[in-house]
Amino acid sequence: MKKENFVTLVMSTIGGLIFSLGMCMALLPEWNALNQGICCGLIGIIILISMIFIRRKMTNAPTISINGKTVGIIIYCIVSIIIFGVGMCMTMVWSNLMIPGIIVGILGIALLLGIIPMIKGLK
């Protein structure tokens, strides 16, 4: 395993765990830890964002160029994640919306899978 892959693996695992723990702390009222959860989630996001820059530096990748395609992909990703999250909320939080929530969640997953060919292209 190359060093940049190992560093990415470790940082994404740690950042993802800290972020998810923070979201659980913030969103579960039984834990009564909203403020601590927000802080923990922000630390996880900072680790994940710094991982991107560290990996790009280790692989000598060019800087990210902001153009119309990049902005469109980012907007598409945000909308896809929101649709997936709404489906999860419909199934787990809101009452009597299990089947519609599963359908919306599957739609969100399908949209998220569309990100790969959008970025890499089809050959």
Beta strands, then each sheet from edge to edge (+ up, - down):
end
